Amino acid sequence: MNRTWDELVTSALLGTGRRLPPVQVRGGQDAAVALLDAAAVETVRRRAGAVPAAALDRPAPAPADARPPLPPAARRRLALLLADRSGSGSGRRGAAPDLTELLPQWLAAANGHGYQAPPALLPALLEAARSRSDLRQEALAFGGPRARWLAALNPQWKYALRPGPAAATGTGMAADTSVWDEGLFAERAALLASVRQRDPAAARELLAGSWATERAEDRLLFLDALREGLSAQDEPFLERALSDRSRNVRATAAELLSALPGSALAARMAERARSCVALDRTGEGEGPRIAVEAPHECDKGMQRDGVVVKPPSGRGERSWWLAQIVEATPLAAWSERLGGRSPAGIVALPVADGWQPELHAAWCRAAVRQRDAEWARALLGPAPAPPAAEGTSWRDPAKLLSALPRDERAAWVAEFVSAHGLSDAFRLLGVCAVPWAEPLGRSIVDALDAARDAGGYPWSFSGVMGLAERCLDPAQADRLEALTVLPEEPAADAPGRAGADAYWAEAFQRLVGTLRLRATMRAELAGRPAGAVRPPSAGGRSR
């Protein structure tokens, strides 16, 4: 029977002109018709002879979820967010809020309230997280045990079964060990990261148990997971990693140890730094300055402590070695070395022989690595200073800002935007906490309004506008209402300005609508009554 069916299929695929069907063709009958007749008969025969398959066992019931259900309004909102697949796309976006950009915020807020996901929406939630990896952590936390139960029934959702911070809550050590011993690399890496969040010591012991048998590239990536919860208890393991046969592993271990100011490696680097950097008081009438004598060689001890011998292309060896030593030295050591001065006083000292950019760049990396706010503050300087002033191109304000408290970070960026506008502000805004604290939100709105008055177009600031939709406090919506209004008469000296004003009004309408929708979502999740989002005014007042 199978042979006859296969032959019929082959003839149908090749065509009866090239392959005669294995059937009797009566006189005058078309071969293709005979083939279809035979296929119909064979189909009935196959179905009649089919043997019913054994019934599969029913899946175990979905586990219970004790978390409270969503308020009805919030449930309806989630259904709308999951149903939207439009995205922002390209080109003109229109004035409507982009719902796909609001879904991550909604999920984070729902998890903050501790709600469970509606069972009927779990398939759509898993499907959304399948296509958007940025949703997965919050979506799986919101979906809870029922989402993982459902994912086990659909191979397309297997991502939800991988160990991770959301999926590993409550995982027993036996299950952890099984995945660590038998899992794929991605599963093992996710497991190590999740265990490190729950129990840093257990993660370190898990890694130490298999360290000798891991591949060099795997050791490097696994070691990087120890950045989470790094503490002095990790020092013995990291010291052993300094003797690893892989140079990259040694360098990463050294970097982690240098982030522990009390480590033995940090003390060794401080001793080396003392022989390279000193206070010079010999200048007549010039006051004290910093003198630098870069290392003349990179000995075995330096190499073991993570100093890379070969510099990048275009970089001198001695300056390369000096930079690595300085950035691994505890910042507290410099006050003693340089006359008891504060970080601000040290940064203000002149540096002899053109070493200032190299030395200050290394201090910047050290301030970020050691999360030292006082040093970061001194190296940043005042926000109104030019972003790339002469002699300060070594600064990376975005990284230095990450070492400051969130409110101070927002205040510094607000002053920067007020002084310099938005052109150089995008990376700085990315390190500010959400929602933006005042006066940062106000300075962004003022800068956008100034950009419109200067004759620009909103798509030149689309990155900042997109951040504003996600990060501005919804309370700013009423203040922004005035910016959605077109001027009554375009300026006489700018005949093409009307088109730009229309685009700006549309962009501000979208921003206002998005902020009000975010406020409504907050109220819905809190179970408070919330009115419909008010549409922004389309005309009336002039600017």
C-alpha positions as CSV (number, residue, x, y, z in Angstrom):
1,M,0.0,0.0,0.0
2,N,2.8,2.4,0.9
3,R,4.6,1.7,-2.3
4,T,1.6,2.4,-4.4
5,W,1.0,5.7,-2.6
6,D,4.6,6.8,-2.9
7,E,4.5,6.1,-6.6
8,L,1.3,8.1,-7.1
9,V,2.9,11.0,-5.3
10,T,6.1,10.8,-7.4
11,S,4.0,10.8,-10.7
12,A,2.0,13.8,-9.4
13,L,5.2,15.7,-8.6
14,L,7.0,15.0,-11.8
15,G,3.9,15.2,-14.0
16,T,2.3,12.4,-16.0
17,G,4.1,13.5,-19.1
18,R,7.4,12.5,-17.5
19,R,6.4,9.7,-15.3
20,L,3.4,7.4,-16.1
21,P,1.2,6.7,-13.0
22,P,1.2,3.1,-11.7
23,V,-2.5,2.8,-12.7
24,Q,-4.4,1.4,-15.7
25,V,-5.4,4.1,-18.1
26,R,-8.6,3.2,-20.0
27,G,-9.0,4.1,-23.6
28,G,-9.5,7.8,-24.2
29,Q,-8.9,8.6,-20.5
30,D,-6.5,11.3,-19.6
31,A,-3.5,10.0,-17.6
32,A,-3.8,12.9,-15.1
33,V,-7.5,12.1,-14.5
34,A,-6.6,8.4,-14.0
35,L,-3.9,9.5,-11.5
36,L,-6.4,11.6,-9.5
37,D,-9.0,8.7,-9.5
38,A,-6.4,6.3,-8.2
39,A,-5.2,8.7,-5.5
40,A,-8.8,9.2,-4.3
41,V,-9.3,5.4,-4.0
42,E,-6.0,5.0,-2.3
43,T,-6.8,7.8,0.2
44,V,-10.0,6.0,1.2
45,R,-8.1,2.7,1.5
46,R,-5.4,4.3,3.7
47,R,-8.0,5.9,6.0
48,A,-10.0,2.8,6.3
49,G,-6.9,0.8,7.3
50,A,-5.5,3.3,9.8
51,V,-5.1,1.9,13.3
52,P,-6.0,4.3,16.1
53,A,-2.9,5.5,18.1
54,A,-2.7,4.9,21.8
55,A,-4.1,7.8,23.7
56,L,-1.4,10.0,25.3
57,D,-1.5,10.6,29.0
58,R,-3.1,13.8,30.0
59,P,-0.7,16.5,31.1
60,A,-0.6,17.2,34.8
61,P,-2.8,20.1,35.9
62,A,-1.3,23.6,35.8
63,P,0.2,24.6,39.2
64,A,-1.7,27.0,41.4
65,D,-0.7,30.7,41.4
66,A,-1.5,32.3,44.8
67,R,-0.8,35.8,43.6
68,P,-3.9,38.2,43.4
69,P,-5.5,38.6,40.0
70,L,-5.3,41.8,38.0
71,P,-7.9,44.5,38.4
72,P,-10.4,44.3,35.5
73,A,-9.2,47.5,33.8
74,A,-5.6,46.4,34.0
75,R,-6.5,43.1,32.5
76,R,-8.2,44.8,29.5
77,R,-5.2,47.0,29.1
78,L,-2.8,44.0,29.0
79,A,-5.0,42.5,26.3
80,L,-4.7,45.6,24.2
81,L,-0.9,45.8,24.6
82,L,-0.4,42.2,23.7
83,A,-2.7,42.5,20.6
84,D,-0.7,45.5,19.2
85,R,1.9,44.3,16.8
86,S,2.4,47.6,14.8
87,G,5.6,48.8,16.5
88,S,7.0,52.2,15.7
89,G,8.2,51.1,12.3
90,S,10.0,53.7,10.1
91,G,9.1,57.0,8.8
92,R,6.4,59.2,10.2
93,R,4.9,57.7,13.4
94,G,1.8,59.8,13.8
95,A,0.4,61.1,17.1
96,A,-0.7,57.8,18.6
97,P,1.3,56.3,21.4
98,D,3.5,53.3,20.5
99,L,1.9,50.5,22.6
100,T,4.8,48.1,22.0
101,E,7.1,50.4,23.9
102,L,4.7,50.6,26.8
103,L,4.5,46.8,27.3
104,P,7.9,46.5,29.1
105,Q,6.9,49.2,31.6
106,W,3.4,47.7,32.1
107,L,5.0,44.3,32.9
108,A,7.5,45.8,35.4
109,A,4.7,47.7,37.1
110,A,2.5,44.7,37.3
111,N,5.3,42.6,38.9
112,G,5.9,45.4,41.3
113,H,2.3,45.0,42.5
114,G,2.7,41.2,42.7
115,Y,-0.2,40.3,40.4
116,Q,-0.6,37.0,38.6
117,A,-1.1,36.8,34.8
118,P,-4.6,36.1,33.5
119,P,-4.6,32.4,32.3
120,A,-6.3,33.3,29.0
121,L,-3.6,35.8,28.1
122,L,-0.7,33.4,28.8
123,P,-0.3,32.2,25.2
124,A,-0.2,35.8,23.9
125,L,2.3,36.8,26.6
126,L,4.6,33.8,25.8
127,E,4.4,34.6,22.1
128,A,5.3,38.2,22.7
129,A,8.3,37.3,24.8
130,R,9.4,34.7,22.2
131,S,9.8,37.5,19.6
132,R,11.2,40.1,22.0
133,S,14.0,39.0,24.3
134,D,13.8,42.3,26.1
135,L,10.4,41.2,27.5
136,R,11.4,37.8,28.7
137,Q,12.5,38.4,32.3
138,E,9.5,40.5,33.3
139,A,7.1,38.4,31.2
140,L,8.2,35.1,32.8
141,A,8.1,36.6,36.3
142,F,4.6,37.8,35.6
143,G,3.5,34.5,34.0
144,G,4.8,32.6,37.0
145,P,4.6,28.8,37.3
146,R,1.6,28.5,34.9
147,A,3.6,30.2,32.1
148,R,6.4,27.6,32.4
149,W,3.8,24.8,32.6
150,L,2.2,26.0,29.4
151,A,5.6,26.5,27.7
152,A,6.5,22.9,28.3
153,L,3.6,21.9,25.9
154,N,4.8,24.0,23.0
155,P,8.4,23.7,21.6
156,Q,8.3,27.3,20.3
157,W,8.2,28.5,23.9
158,K,11.1,26.4,25.1
159,Y,13.0,29.6,26.0
160,A,10.8,29.9,29.0
161,L,12.1,26.6,30.4
162,R,15.8,27.7,30.5
163,P,17.1,28.5,33.9
164,G,17.1,32.2,34.7
165,P,16.3,34.7,37.4
166,A,12.6,34.4,36.8
167,A,12.4,30.6,36.2
168,A,14.9,29.6,38.9
169,T,13.1,31.0,41.9
170,G,12.9,28.2,44.5
171,T,15.1,25.9,42.4
172,G,16.6,23.2,44.6
173,M,20.4,22.6,44.7
174,A,20.0,19.2,43.2
175,A,18.2,20.6,40.1
176,D,20.9,23.3,39.9
177,T,23.6,20.7,39.9
178,S,21.9,18.6,37.3
179,V,21.6,21.6,34.9
180,W,25.2,22.6,35.6
181,D,26.5,19.1,34.9
182,E,24.4,18.3,31.9
183,G,23.0,21.5,30.4
184,L,24.0,23.4,27.3
185,F,26.4,26.3,27.7
186,A,23.6,28.9,27.5
187,E,21.6,27.0,30.2
188,R,24.7,26.8,32.4
189,A,25.5,30.4,32.0
190,A,21.9,31.5,32.9
191,L,21.9,29.1,35.9
192,L,25.2,30.5,37.2
193,A,23.9,34.1,36.9
194,S,20.6,33.2,38.7
195,V,22.3,31.3,41.5
196,R,24.8,34.2,41.9
197,Q,21.8,36.5,42.5
198,R,20.3,34.2,45.1
199,D,23.5,32.9,46.8
200,P,26.8,34.4,45.7
201,A,28.8,31.8,47.7
202,A,26.9,28.8,46.2
203,A,27.6,30.2,42.6
204,R,31.3,30.5,43.3
205,E,31.5,27.0,44.7
206,L,29.5,25.7,41.7
207,L,32.0,27.3,39.3
208,A,35.0,26.2,41.4
209,G,33.9,22.5,41.3
210,S,34.2,22.3,37.5
211,W,36.8,25.0,36.8
212,A,39.6,22.7,35.9
213,T,37.6,21.0,33.2
214,E,36.0,24.0,31.5
215,R,37.1,25.4,28.2
216,A,39.1,28.7,28.3
217,E,36.3,30.6,26.5
218,D,33.7,29.2,28.9
219,R,35.9,30.0,31.9
220,L,36.1,33.6,30.8
221,L,32.3,34.0,30.4
222,F,31.6,32.2,33.7
223,L,34.1,34.3,35.5
224,D,32.3,37.4,34.3
225,A,29.2,36.3,36.2
226,L,31.0,36.9,39.5
227,R,30.6,40.7,39.0
228,E,27.2,40.3,40.5
229,G,27.6,40.4,44.3
230,L,31.4,40.7,44.1
231,S,32.9,40.7,47.6
232,A,36.0,39.9,49.6
233,Q,34.9,36.3,49.9
234,D,35.6,35.9,46.2
235,E,39.3,36.9,46.5
236,P,40.8,33.5,47.1
237,F,39.1,32.0,44.0
238,L,40.1,35.0,41.9
239,E,43.7,34.9,43.1
240,R,43.9,31.3,41.9
241,A,42.5,32.4,38.5
242,L,45.4,34.8,38.2
243,S,47.5,31.7,37.3
244,D,45.1,30.5,34.7
245,R,46.6,29.4,31.4
246,S,44.3,31.8,29.4
247,R,45.5,35.4,29.3
248,N,41.9,36.7,29.0
249,V,40.9,34.8,32.1
250,R,43.8,36.3,34.0
251,A,42.9,39.8,32.8
252,T,39.3,39.4,33.9
253,A,40.3,38.0,37.3
254,A,42.6,40.9,37.8
255,E,39.9,43.4,36.9
256,L,37.6,41.9,39.4
257,L,40.2,41.9,42.1
258,S,41.0,45.5,41.4
259,A,37.4,46.4,42.1
260,L,38.0,45.1,45.7
261,P,40.2,47.9,47.2
262,G,41.2,45.7,50.1
263,S,42.5,42.8,47.9
264,A,46.1,41.7,47.8
265,L,46.2,42.5,44.1
266,A,45.1,46.1,44.8
267,A,47.9,46.5,47.3
268,R,50.4,45.2,44.8
269,M,49.1,47.6,42.2
270,A,49.2,50.5,44.7
271,E,52.9,49.7,45.4
272,R,53.7,49.8,41.7
273,A,51.7,53.1,41.3
274,R,53.8,54.7,44.0
275,S,56.9,54.2,42.0
276,C,55.3,55.7,38.9
277,V,53.4,58.8,40.2
278,A,54.6,61.3,42.7
279,L,54.2,64.9,43.8
280,D,56.9,67.2,42.4
281,R,57.6,70.4,44.3
282,T,60.8,71.4,42.5
283,G,59.2,73.8,40.0
284,E,60.2,77.4,40.9
285,G,57.2,79.6,41.4
286,E,54.9,77.1,39.7
287,G,53.6,75.3,42.7
288,P,53.3,71.5,43.1
289,R,52.6,69.3,40.2
290,I,52.3,65.6,39.5
291,A,55.4,63.9,38.0
292,V,55.0,60.6,36.1
293,E,57.6,58.0,35.4
294,A,56.0,55.2,33.4
295,P,57.3,51.6,33.9
296,H,60.2,50.6,31.7
297,E,59.3,46.9,31.5
298,C,56.3,44.6,32.2
299,D,57.7,41.9,34.4
300,K,56.2,38.5,35.2
301,G,54.5,39.8,38.4
302,M,52.8,42.5,36.5
303,Q,51.6,40.1,33.8
304,R,50.3,37.7,36.5
305,D,48.3,40.6,38.0
306,G,46.6,41.2,34.6
307,V,48.8,43.8,33.0
308,V,48.7,43.1,29.2
309,V,52.1,43.4,27.6
310,K,51.2,44.3,24.1
311,P,49.5,47.7,23.6
312,P,46.8,48.4,21.0
313,S,47.9,49.8,17.7
314,G,49.1,53.3,18.0
315,R,49.7,53.2,21.7
316,G,53.1,53.3,23.4
317,E,54.1,50.4,25.6
318,R,55.0,52.5,28.7
319,S,51.8,54.6,28.7
320,W,49.8,51.4,28.2
321,W,51.4,49.7,31.2
322,L,51.0,52.8,33.3
323,A,47.3,53.2,32.6
324,Q,46.6,49.5,33.6
325,I,48.5,50.0,36.9
326,V,46.8,53.3,37.8
327,E,43.2,52.1,37.0
328,A,43.8,49.0,39.2
329,T,45.1,51.0,42.2
330,P,42.7,51.8,45.0
331,L,41.7,55.4,44.7
332,A,42.1,56.0,48.4
333,A,45.9,55.5,48.0
334,W,46.3,58.7,46.0
335,S,45.4,61.1,48.8
336,E,48.3,59.7,50.9
337,R,50.6,59.7,47.9
338,L,49.8,63.3,46.8
339,G,50.0,65.3,50.0
340,G,46.7,64.4,51.7
341,R,44.6,66.2,49.0
342,S,41.0,65.5,48.3
343,P,40.1,63.9,44.9
344,A,39.1,67.4,43.6
345,G,42.4,68.8,44.7
346,I,44.3,66.0,43.1
347,V,42.4,66.4,39.8
348,A,43.2,70.1,39.8
349,L,47.0,69.5,40.0
350,P,48.9,70.1,36.8
351,V,50.6,67.0,35.4
352,A,54.1,67.3,34.0
353,D,55.3,66.3,30.6
354,G,51.9,65.9,28.9
355,W,50.8,62.9,31.0
356,Q,47.5,64.4,32.2
357,P,45.1,62.8,29.6
358,E,46.6,59.4,30.3
359,L,46.6,59.7,34.1
360,H,43.1,61.2,34.3
361,A,41.7,58.6,31.9
362,A,43.0,55.8,34.1
363,W,41.5,57.5,37.2
364,C,38.1,57.7,35.3
365,R,38.2,54.0,34.7
366,A,39.1,53.4,38.3
367,A,36.3,55.6,39.6
368,V,33.8,53.6,37.6
369,R,35.2,50.2,38.5
370,Q,35.4,51.0,42.2
371,R,32.0,53.0,42.2
372,D,33.7,55.9,43.9
373,A,31.3,58.9,43.8
374,E,33.7,61.5,45.1
375,W,36.3,60.7,42.5
376,A,33.7,60.6,39.7
377,R,32.4,64.0,40.9
378,A,35.8,65.5,40.7
379,L,36.6,64.1,37.3
380,L,33.3,65.1,35.8
381,G,33.7,68.7,36.8
382,P,30.8,71.2,36.4
383,A,28.1,70.3,33.9
384,P,28.2,73.7,32.1
385,A,31.8,73.1,31.0
386,P,32.2,72.3,27.3
387,P,31.7,68.6,26.6
388,A,35.0,68.2,24.8
389,A,37.1,71.1,26.1
390,E,40.8,71.2,25.4
391,G,42.6,68.7,27.5
392,T,39.5,66.9,28.7
393,S,38.7,64.6,25.8
394,W,39.7,61.7,28.0
395,R,36.4,62.1,30.0
396,D,33.5,59.7,29.5
397,P,30.7,61.5,31.4
398,A,28.2,58.7,30.8
399,K,30.4,56.1,32.6
400,L,31.4,58.5,35.4
401,L,27.7,59.4,36.0
402,S,27.0,55.8,36.7
403,A,29.0,56.1,39.9
404,L,26.9,58.9,41.3
405,P,23.7,58.7,43.3
406,R,20.6,58.8,41.1
407,D,19.4,62.2,42.1
408,E,22.8,63.8,41.7
409,R,23.1,62.1,38.3
410,A,19.8,63.6,37.1
411,A,20.8,67.1,38.4
412,W,24.1,67.0,36.6
413,V,22.5,65.9,33.3
414,A,19.8,68.6,33.7
415,E,22.5,71.3,34.0
416,F,24.4,69.8,31.0
417,V,21.2,69.8,28.8
418,S,20.4,73.4,29.9
419,A,23.9,74.5,28.9
420,H,24.5,72.5,25.8
421,G,21.2,71.3,24.4
422,L,20.4,67.8,23.3
423,S,23.1,67.0,20.7
424,D,25.5,65.4,23.2
425,A,23.0,64.3,25.8
426,F,21.6,61.0,24.5
427,R,24.2,58.7,26.2
428,L,23.9,60.7,29.4
429,L,20.2,60.3,29.5
430,G,20.6,56.5,29.2
431,V,22.3,56.3,32.6
432,C,19.6,58.3,34.4
433,A,17.1,56.5,36.6
434,V,13.5,56.2,35.3
435,P,11.2,58.1,35.7
436,W,13.5,61.1,35.3
437,A,13.7,63.2,38.5
438,E,13.3,66.9,38.4
439,P,14.8,69.2,37.2
440,L,15.9,66.7,34.5
441,G,12.4,66.3,33.0
442,R,11.9,70.0,32.8
443,S,15.3,70.6,31.2
444,I,14.5,68.0,28.5
445,V,11.1,69.6,27.7
446,D,12.7,73.1,27.5
447,A,15.5,71.8,25.2
448,L,13.0,70.2,22.9
449,D,11.0,73.4,22.7
450,A,14.2,75.4,22.1
451,A,15.1,72.9,19.3
452,R,11.7,73.6,17.7
453,D,12.1,77.4,18.0
454,A,15.6,77.0,16.4
455,G,14.0,75.6,13.2
456,G,15.0,72.0,13.6
457,Y,12.8,69.0,12.8
458,P,11.7,66.4,15.4
459,W,13.2,63.4,13.7
460,S,16.6,65.0,14.4
461,F,15.8,64.4,18.1
462,S,13.9,61.1,17.7
463,G,16.2,59.3,20.1
464,V,15.6,61.8,22.9
465,M,11.9,62.0,22.1
466,G,11.6,58.2,22.3
467,L,13.4,58.2,25.7
468,A,11.1,61.0,26.9
469,E,8.0,59.0,26.1
470,R,9.3,56.2,28.3
471,C,11.2,58.1,31.0
472,L,9.4,61.5,31.6
473,D,7.2,61.6,34.7
474,P,3.6,61.5,33.5
475,A,3.0,64.5,35.6
476,Q,4.7,66.5,32.9
477,A,1.8,65.9,30.5
478,D,-0.2,69.0,31.4
479,R,2.8,71.2,31.0
480,L,3.5,69.8,27.6
481,E,-0.1,70.5,26.4
482,A,0.9,74.0,25.3
483,L,3.6,72.6,23.0
484,T,1.1,70.7,21.0
485,V,-0.5,73.8,19.7
486,L,0.4,75.2,16.2
487,P,1.3,78.9,16.0
488,E,-1.6,81.0,14.7
489,E,0.6,82.6,12.0
490,P,4.0,81.3,10.7
491,A,7.0,83.6,11.1
492,A,7.3,85.9,8.1
493,D,11.1,85.2,7.8
494,A,10.6,81.4,7.7
495,P,8.2,80.5,4.9
496,G,8.9,76.8,5.2
497,R,8.5,76.7,8.9
498,A,4.8,75.7,8.8
499,G,5.7,72.1,7.9
500,A,8.2,71.8,10.7
501,D,5.8,73.2,13.2
502,A,3.2,70.6,12.1
503,Y,5.6,67.8,12.7
504,W,6.6,69.2,16.1
505,A,3.0,69.5,17.1
506,E,2.4,65.9,16.1
507,A,5.5,64.7,18.0
508,F,4.4,66.6,21.2
509,Q,0.9,65.2,20.8
510,R,2.3,61.7,20.8
511,L,4.5,62.5,23.8
512,V,1.5,63.9,25.8
513,G,-0.7,61.0,24.8
514,T,1.9,58.5,25.8
515,L,2.5,60.2,29.2
516,R,-1.3,60.2,29.9
517,L,-1.6,56.6,28.9
518,R,1.2,55.7,31.3
519,A,-0.6,57.6,34.1
520,T,-3.8,55.7,33.2
521,M,-2.0,52.3,33.3
522,R,-0.5,53.2,36.7
523,A,-4.0,54.0,38.1
524,E,-5.5,50.8,36.6
525,L,-2.8,48.6,38.2
526,A,-3.3,50.3,41.5
527,G,-7.1,49.5,41.2
528,R,-8.0,53.2,41.2
529,P,-10.7,54.6,38.8
530,A,-9.0,56.3,35.9
531,G,-10.7,58.3,33.2
532,A,-9.9,57.9,29.5
533,V,-6.7,59.4,28.2
534,R,-7.5,63.0,27.3
535,P,-6.7,63.8,23.6
536,P,-4.3,66.7,23.3
537,S,-5.7,69.9,21.9
538,A,-5.5,70.3,18.2
539,G,-5.6,74.0,18.1
540,G,-6.7,77.2,19.9
541,R,-3.9,78.8,21.8
542,S,-0.8,80.1,20.0
543,R,2.6,79.7,21.3
